[in-house]
Amino acid sequence: MSNHTSSSITKKENEAYPSLASLRTAHSELLKRYRQQENKNDALASIEQLIYGGRATGVLLDHEDDRWAAQSILDYWHSTLYRIGIEAPDATLEDFDPEQAPTLEESQCPYLGLEAFRESNKDLFYGRQKILGRLLKQLCDHRLVTIVGASGSGKSSLVLGGLIPQLKTGAIPGSEQWYYLGSMVPGSQPLQNLAQLLRTNNVGSKQDMPQKNESLRTDPEYLSSLITDLSGGQTAVLVVDQFEEVFTLCLDEAERDAFIDSLMSLSQDSESTHRVILTMRTDFESQVATIPDFKSVFERAQIRVTALDVSELRDAIEKPAGQVGLKFEDGVIEALLSDVLGEPAALPLLQFTLLKLWNNRSRNRITWEAYQRLGGGRLALANSADDFYDALIPEDQITVRRILLKMIRLTEGMEVTSNRIRKQSLYQSGEAKDRIDRVLEKLIQERLVRLTGEGNLDDTQVEVAHEALIRNWPRLVSWLEEERNTLRQRLRLTIAAEQWQAKGRERSVLLRGSLLDDAQHYQNLSDIEDEFVRCSTQSEKRLKRRQFSLTATALIVLGALNIFAISQARLAEARRLLAEQRLTEVELLQKADEVTQLSKIVPEEALALAIQVTGQSQEKLGRVPAAIQDSLQKALEVALANGQDVKNTSTTFSPDGQLIASTGSDGTVKLWDSEGVLVSSYYVISKGLISTAVFSPDGQFLATGDSNGTIKIWSIDGKEATTLEGYIGQINDVEFSPNGEFIASAYSDGTVQLWTLGGKRILSYAVSQGSVSNVVFSPDGKFLATAGSDGTVKLWNLEGELVSSLFVSDSSVSSVVFSPDGKFLATAGSDGIARLWSTNGNLLTEFPQHTDLILDVAFSPDGEFLATSSLDGTINLWDLEGGQLLQSIRNHAGISPSVSFSSDAQTLLGSGRDGTIRIWDLEGNLTEEFSEIGNWKTLLRFACDGLRDSPILNESENTTAQEAADICWKESGIQIFSD
C-alpha cells in the first residue's frame, strides 16, 4: 500500500483516558462498532481520537505491563489505518510523568484504618471470600451460625461488612427478600436491648417495653412469634454481635438464660425459617459450657475466624485501591504483605498502615519513599501512637497510660488481650473527671480507642480500637511489662470472681485471709468482682464471729497442749528458719521488681542490681526463681538493646556444622555449638533488625546485614573486622563468594552490590524495579543468581552482565539457591510453590505442598534433598530424585524464617517466633531445642560481660556494683573490674 491518502479529520490533541481500564473499554467499544460498519471510513474520526487519547494516557501509566498493554492497543489501530490506506498519526505512547497523574480527593479514601467494616462501606470489604463462602453454606443448611474468633480477628466486620450485604444481594436463593432486623449487642440488660431493637423495627411503643420485657423473660417462644408477625412470614435475620456480653455484663442469670432461650427458640422454630447470627470472642467459650443445653447447639453452629492468606491480603490491598485509581510503586505491596503475614490481627494492622500511606500519597500513588518514611507495616501503628503520646502534656500522658492499661486483660497464660470496660469505671480512679473525658476524647479522635453501646449510659463501654495496638506499640508493651506483676495478681481476682459466678456463687469459692485483704485494696473493680469481694468480706466476718465464740474453749485446749512445748522446740526452730527463707525470697522478689523500674532510668545500674539479686538468690535460696531470672533477662535486654524483644529472625550452620549463628530482632548475633551451648553473643547495631547473617566459606568470619543498610564482617569471637559503607538501603540478604574474596548484598530498592572484603564497592547490579529478596553465588563463583519481587530470577556474571532471566510466577520470589554441583536452581515464593530448574531455564519439577508463602529453600550438601520453610508453620523435606514429599515438620513455635542442612546432611535447622532454635533429623524427630531463655547462668554470663569496664564499677560507694562484680567472678569466672 504505497498510495496513502490523508484523512480529512482534524488532528487535535485529546485528553488522556483516566486509566488503562478506560482505554481498554474505549478500545472494545470502537472495535465492536468498526466491525459492524460497512463503510470503514465512518470510523476514522473515532480511531484517530482513540490514538490521540491513548497516546496521551502514557503520562499516567508507570507499570511496564500497563504500558505494554496500552501500546498494543495503539499499534492495533495504527495498523488498521495503514491497511485501509490512511496516514495514521504517531501512535507512540508518551512517557510516564508523575506530575500529570490525577489527584485523588480525601473523600475517595478506600481504607478504614482500625475501624470495623459496616454495610455503609461494604464495597471496600475484600479478602474474606473463603470464610464468607463457609458462612453462606452454614446459613443455607442451618438457621444458627456462631462466629468465634480471637479479639481483633474481624468478626464484626465479617458479618456487618461482608455477610449481611451479600445476603441482601441474593447470595442465598431468596435472601434478597428476607427481613433484616439489624444488629444488637446484649449489654447488661439483653432482653431490654432486644426489645429496643424490635421497637426500632416498628414493633410497639416505648410504653410497651416493660410488657415485652416480661413476655420475653417468661416465654421463650414469644420472640419467634413477634418476629414472624413483624416479617409477614418472611425469613427474618437477627445479628447478635459481641455475644460474650451476656456473660461479662449481664449479672442477672435469669435474664441471661431467658435471652439465650429466646434465641434458641427463634432458630429452632419449626413453623418459621428465621436465622440467628452470633459473634463471640474465643476467650469466653468456656462460659458457654455452663449452659449445657446451649453448648451443644452453639458448637454445632460454630465457624472459626482464621487468618488471611497471601492472596486474601493482596485482595484487601489492591481491590479497594482499584476502585479509586490508587497506584502502588513496585515492591510496596510485597513489603506490606511481608510485614503483616503471620500477625494475629493482620487485616486491621494492614488497614491502618494503608490509611497512613493514603494520607502520605503522592497524587494517585503510594510511593516506596512514603512506605519507608512511615516505617513499614509493623511500625506505622507504633509511630503514629508515639506521635500522639509525645504531643500530650505530662499529666495527660499519665492518664493515657492508666486508661489503656485498664483496657487490657491478662489471660491465665500471661498473654494480653483487649478488655472492653464500662466507661463509668474510668471515673473510679480518683482522677479529675474532666481530664479523663478530655484524654478519652483525644484517644477516640486518634482512633486508638472506641466507644460501644452508647445508647444506654450504664452499658457505654470503651476498648482499644484494635488488639493490633497492644501487640505493635512498644511503649504500651513496656508499660505492660512494668505492670505485669500487678496485673498477674489482679488476674487472680478476676478469675476467682468468674469461677464463683460460673459455679452458681458457691460459698466455698469465696476469698479468705490474705487473698481477701489484697482484693479489698484493688480499685476499679468490675460489677461481678465488686460483688464477689463484698460477699467474701461478709462471709469472712461471719466466720470470725463463730471463731470468737470458740476462743475460750480453744484457750483451754491450748493450755493443755503446753506440756508438749519442749518436745515441739525443734519443730518451731524449723518453722522459724522456713519463715526466714520465705521472707528472704519476698525481699529478693521486691528487688527484682526494682530492677524492672530502674531499667527505664539507669540501665547499667539496673543490670548491676539484677546480677546482685541473682547471685544472692542462688546463695541464700539455693535456686533462682523465675521472676528473678525474668528481671535479669529484661535488664540485659534493656541495657544492651534498648529493651527490644529478643526473637530469632534467621539461623544457619557453619560450614563444618560445629556452630550455629542466630540473628535477633534486638540487633544481636549469637553463636551456639551444635548441642545448644551459647558460645558468644554480640550486638551488631543499637537499633534495627538484622536481616541476615552468613558464615564465610572457611567458617572464621560472619557477615551481617541490617535494615539500616549496614554490612559488618566479624570474627567468630565477636570482634568487628570491617564495615562496608557507601551504599544506603534496606538489606535483605548478604552472601560470601565461594573463595571468600567477595561479598554480594541484596537491597529493597532493587539493586545488588558487589564488595571486596576490604570494604570497596566494585559493582552495582540494577536487578529489579521492586525489591531483591535473595542473592547467591554459583558454586564455582562465576555467577550470581538474584530473586526479586517482580517474580523473576536472574543470572549475572561478575562483570555485571545479565546472562539469563527466568520468569518464575506472577508473585514475588523470596528465595533462590544453587544445587551443590551448580547444575540446578531451586526457587520459592509467595505462591507457596517451590520449583526446580535447570540453569538454562527449563522448569523440571514443582513442589506445591505449602499453603502459604515460602520463606526459604535449601539443598542438602549431598544434593539429594530439598527443604522449604513457609509461613504456614511447616518445614517440608523433599526427595529431589522422585519429587516426593518425605516429611512435613510442624514447627509449633510458628514460622521458621530460614532453614538449613547440617554439613553431613543428617539434620535440619530452624527457629520459631518464640526465639527457640530447633534441630530435627530427616525423619522429622526433634533432636535439639535450645535458647538462653530458662538458663540463668547463661544470662548471668552475658550480663557480666555487658557490665565489663562500666564506669559504675569505679564508684567506690556503689556497693551493689561491687557485689555484682564479686558474683560475676564467683559464678561465671568473669573479671569485670576496671583497671
FENCORZI-V981887 format. One record per backbone hydrogen bond with DSSP energy under -1.0 kcal/mol. CO is the residue of the C=O (numbers start at 1). NH is the residue of the N-H. E is the energy in kcal/mol with one decimal. If there is no record, write none. Layout:
CO:NH:E
CO:NH:E
This chain:
2:4:-1.1
5:87:-1.7
19:23:-1.9
20:24:-2.6
21:25:-2.2
22:26:-2.4
23:27:-2.4
24:28:-2.6
25:29:-2.3
26:30:-2.4
27:31:-2.5
28:32:-1.9
29:33:-2.1
30:34:-2.8
31:35:-2.0
32:36:-1.2
33:37:-1.5
39:42:-1.6
40:43:-1.8
41:44:-1.4
43:47:-2.3
44:48:-2.7
45:49:-2.4
46:50:-2.2
47:51:-2.3
48:52:-2.8
49:53:-2.7
50:54:-3.3
51:55:-2.7
52:56:-2.1
53:57:-1.3
55:58:-1.2
55:94:-2.1
56:59:-1.5
57:60:-2.2
59:97:-2.3
63:67:-2.3
64:68:-2.3
65:69:-2.2
66:70:-2.5
67:71:-2.6
68:72:-1.9
69:73:-1.6
70:74:-2.1
71:75:-2.7
72:76:-1.8
73:77:-1.8
74:78:-2.3
75:79:-2.4
76:80:-1.8
77:81:-2.1
78:82:-1.9
79:83:-2.3
80:84:-1.3
81:86:-3.0
82:85:-1.3
85:5:-2.9
97:100:-2.1
105:108:-1.9
106:109:-1.7
112:115:-1.3
118:121:-1.4
119:122:-1.5
121:124:-1.7
122:125:-1.6
128:132:-2.1
129:133:-2.0
130:134:-1.4
131:135:-2.3
132:136:-2.5
133:137:-2.0
134:138:-2.2
135:139:-2.3
136:140:-1.7
137:141:-1.9
138:142:-2.6
143:276:-2.5
145:278:-2.7
146:303:-2.6
147:280:-2.4
148:305:-2.4
149:282:-1.6
150:153:-2.2
154:158:-2.1
155:159:-1.9
156:160:-2.9
157:161:-2.1
158:163:-2.6
159:164:-2.9
162:166:-1.7
163:167:-2.4
164:168:-2.3
166:171:-2.0
167:170:-1.7
172:175:-3.3
174:177:-1.9
175:178:-1.1
179:237:-2.5
182:239:-1.7
184:241:-2.5
189:193:-2.3
190:194:-2.2
191:195:-2.5
192:196:-2.1
193:197:-1.9
194:198:-2.1
195:199:-2.1
196:200:-1.9
198:203:-1.5
199:202:-1.8
206:209:-1.2
208:212:-2.4
209:213:-2.9
210:214:-2.1
211:215:-2.3
212:216:-2.8
213:217:-1.9
214:218:-1.8
215:219:-2.3
219:222:-1.6
221:225:-1.9
222:226:-2.3
223:227:-2.4
224:228:-2.2
225:229:-2.0
226:230:-1.9
227:231:-2.7
228:233:-1.8
231:234:-1.4
235:179:-3.4
236:275:-3.0
237:181:-2.1
238:277:-2.8
239:184:-1.9
240:279:-1.9
242:245:-2.1
243:246:-2.0
244:247:-1.9
244:248:-1.8
245:249:-2.4
245:250:-1.7
252:256:-2.5
253:257:-2.8
254:258:-2.2
255:259:-2.5
256:260:-2.3
257:261:-2.6
258:262:-2.1
259:263:-1.9
260:264:-2.5
261:265:-2.4
262:266:-2.3
263:267:-2.0
265:269:-1.0
269:272:-1.4
275:238:-2.2
276:145:-2.1
277:240:-3.1
278:147:-3.4
279:243:-3.2
280:149:-1.6
281:284:-1.6
282:285:-2.1
284:287:-1.2
285:288:-1.2
287:290:-1.4
288:291:-2.2
291:295:-2.2
292:296:-1.3
294:298:-3.0
295:299:-2.5
296:300:-1.8
297:301:-1.4
299:302:-1.1
301:146:-2.5
303:148:-2.1
309:313:-2.3
310:314:-2.4
311:315:-2.1
312:316:-2.0
313:317:-1.1
314:318:-3.1
315:319:-1.9
317:321:-1.0
318:322:-2.5
319:323:-1.1
321:324:-1.0
321:326:-2.4
327:366:-2.8
329:332:-1.9
331:335:-2.0
332:336:-2.4
333:337:-2.5
334:338:-2.3
335:339:-2.0
336:340:-1.9
337:341:-2.1
340:343:-2.3
343:346:-1.2
345:349:-1.8
346:350:-2.6
347:351:-2.9
348:352:-2.5
349:353:-2.1
350:354:-2.8
351:355:-2.3
352:356:-2.2
353:357:-2.4
354:358:-2.6
355:359:-2.0
358:361:-1.7
362:365:-1.6
364:327:-3.0
365:362:-2.9
366:329:-2.6
367:371:-1.9
368:372:-2.4
369:373:-2.4
370:374:-2.0
371:375:-1.1
371:376:-1.8
376:380:-1.7
379:383:-3.3
380:384:-2.1
381:385:-2.4
382:386:-2.5
383:387:-2.4
384:388:-2.1
385:389:-2.6
386:390:-3.0
387:391:-1.1
389:392:-1.6
393:397:-1.9
394:398:-1.8
395:399:-1.6
396:400:-2.6
397:401:-2.1
398:402:-2.0
399:403:-2.7
400:404:-2.7
401:405:-2.4
402:406:-1.5
405:408:-1.2
407:419:-3.2
409:417:-2.3
411:414:-2.1
415:411:-3.5
417:409:-3.4
421:462:-2.8
423:426:-1.7
424:427:-1.5
425:428:-1.3
432:436:-2.0
433:437:-2.6
434:438:-2.3
435:439:-2.8
436:440:-2.8
437:441:-2.3
438:442:-1.6
439:443:-2.3
440:444:-2.3
441:445:-2.6
442:446:-2.0
443:448:-2.4
443:449:-1.3
444:447:-1.3
448:465:-2.9
450:463:-1.7
452:461:-2.7
453:456:-1.0
460:423:-2.9
461:452:-2.1
462:421:-2.4
463:450:-2.5
466:469:-1.9
467:471:-2.0
468:472:-1.7
469:473:-1.1
473:477:-2.3
474:478:-2.6
475:479:-2.0
476:480:-2.3
477:481:-2.1
478:482:-2.1
479:483:-2.0
483:487:-3.3
484:488:-2.9
485:489:-2.2
486:490:-2.7
487:491:-2.6
488:492:-1.1
490:494:-1.7
491:495:-3.0
492:496:-2.4
493:497:-2.7
494:498:-2.2
495:499:-2.6
496:500:-2.4
497:501:-2.1
498:502:-2.7
499:503:-2.0
500:505:-3.0
501:504:-1.5
506:509:-1.1
507:510:-1.5
512:516:-1.1
513:517:-2.1
514:518:-2.7
515:519:-2.1
516:520:-2.0
518:521:-1.5
519:522:-1.1
526:530:-2.9
527:531:-2.2
528:532:-2.0
529:533:-2.6
530:534:-2.3
531:535:-2.6
532:536:-2.2
533:537:-2.5
534:538:-2.2
535:539:-2.3
536:540:-2.3
537:541:-2.2
538:542:-2.1
539:543:-2.1
540:544:-2.2
541:545:-2.1
542:546:-1.9
543:547:-2.2
544:548:-2.4
545:549:-1.6
548:551:-1.6
550:554:-2.3
551:555:-2.5
552:556:-1.8
553:557:-2.1
554:558:-2.6
555:559:-2.3
556:560:-1.8
557:561:-1.4
559:562:-1.2
561:564:-2.1
562:565:-2.2
564:568:-1.1
566:569:-1.5
568:572:-2.2
569:573:-2.4
570:574:-2.4
571:575:-2.3
572:576:-2.4
573:577:-2.5
574:578:-2.3
575:579:-2.6
576:580:-2.5
577:581:-2.3
578:582:-2.4
579:583:-2.5
580:584:-2.6
581:585:-2.4
582:586:-2.3
583:587:-2.5
584:588:-2.5
585:589:-2.5
586:590:-2.1
587:591:-1.9
588:592:-2.1
589:593:-1.8
590:594:-1.7
591:595:-1.8
592:596:-1.4
593:597:-1.7
594:598:-3.0
595:599:-2.0
598:601:-1.5
598:602:-2.4
602:606:-2.1
603:607:-2.2
604:608:-2.2
605:609:-2.4
606:610:-2.5
607:611:-2.2
608:612:-2.4
609:613:-2.8
610:614:-2.2
611:615:-2.5
612:616:-2.7
613:617:-2.3
614:618:-2.1
615:619:-2.2
616:620:-3.1
617:621:-2.5
617:623:-1.0
625:629:-2.2
626:630:-2.7
627:631:-1.8
628:632:-1.9
629:633:-2.4
630:634:-2.7
631:635:-2.3
632:636:-2.2
633:637:-2.6
634:638:-2.6
635:639:-2.5
636:640:-1.9
637:641:-2.7
637:643:-1.5
638:642:-1.0
641:644:-1.7
647:665:-2.0
650:663:-2.3
652:661:-2.6
654:657:-1.9
659:654:-2.4
660:672:-2.5
661:652:-1.8
662:670:-2.6
663:649:-3.0
664:667:-1.7
667:684:-2.6
668:664:-2.3
669:682:-2.1
670:662:-2.4
671:679:-2.9
671:680:-1.4
672:660:-2.3
673:676:-2.1
677:673:-2.4
680:671:-2.9
682:669:-2.3
689:707:-2.2
692:705:-1.9
694:703:-2.6
696:699:-2.0
700:716:-1.5
701:696:-2.3
702:714:-3.2
703:694:-2.2
704:712:-1.9
705:691:-1.5
705:692:-1.5
706:709:-1.6
706:731:-1.6
710:706:-1.3
711:724:-2.7
712:704:-2.6
713:721:-3.3
713:722:-1.5
714:702:-2.6
715:718:-2.3
719:715:-2.7
722:713:-3.0
730:748:-2.2
733:746:-2.6
735:744:-2.8
737:740:-2.0
741:757:-1.1
742:737:-2.2
743:755:-3.0
744:735:-2.4
745:753:-2.3
746:732:-2.7
746:733:-1.2
747:750:-1.3
747:772:-2.3
750:767:-1.7
750:768:-2.1
751:747:-2.2
752:765:-3.4
753:745:-2.3
754:762:-2.6
754:763:-1.4
755:743:-2.1
756:759:-1.9
760:756:-2.3
763:754:-2.8
765:752:-1.9
765:767:-1.1
771:789:-2.5
774:787:-2.3
776:785:-2.9
778:781:-2.1
783:778:-2.2
784:796:-2.9
785:776:-2.1
786:794:-1.9
787:773:-1.7
787:774:-1.2
788:791:-1.4
788:813:-2.4
791:808:-2.6
791:809:-1.3
792:788:-1.9
793:806:-3.5
794:786:-2.4
795:803:-3.2
795:804:-1.4
796:784:-2.5
797:800:-1.7
801:797:-2.1
804:795:-2.9
806:793:-2.4
812:830:-1.9
815:828:-1.9
817:826:-2.5
819:822:-2.0
823:839:-1.4
824:819:-2.1
825:837:-3.2
826:817:-1.9
827:835:-2.3
828:814:-1.8
828:815:-1.9
829:832:-1.6
829:854:-2.3
834:847:-3.5
835:827:-2.5
836:844:-3.1
836:845:-1.5
837:825:-2.4
838:841:-2.0
842:838:-2.4
845:836:-2.8
847:834:-2.2
853:871:-3.0
856:869:-2.1
858:867:-2.9
860:863:-2.2
864:880:-2.1
865:860:-2.1
866:878:-3.1
867:858:-2.4
868:876:-2.6
869:855:-2.5
869:856:-1.3
870:873:-1.6
873:891:-2.6
874:870:-1.9
875:889:-3.3
876:868:-2.3
877:886:-2.8
877:887:-1.5
878:866:-1.8
879:883:-2.1
884:879:-2.9
887:877:-2.9
889:875:-2.3
890:892:-1.1
891:894:-2.2
893:913:-1.3
900:909:-2.8
902:905:-1.9
907:902:-1.8
908:920:-2.2
909:900:-1.4
910:918:-2.9
912:915:-1.9
917:930:-2.3
918:910:-2.4
919:927:-2.9
919:928:-1.7
920:908:-2.9
921:924:-2.1
925:921:-2.4
928:919:-2.4
930:917:-2.6
932:935:-1.9
935:939:-2.0
936:940:-2.6
937:941:-2.2
938:942:-2.0
939:943:-2.4
940:944:-2.8
941:945:-2.0
942:946:-2.3
943:947:-1.2
947:950:-2.1
950:953:-1.8
951:954:-1.8
955:958:-2.1
957:959:-1.6
958:962:-1.9
959:963:-2.7
960:964:-2.4
961:965:-2.2
962:966:-1.9
963:967:-2.4
964:968:-2.4
965:969:-1.9
966:970:-2.5
967:971:-3.4
968:972:-1.7
968:974:-1.8
976:949:-1.2
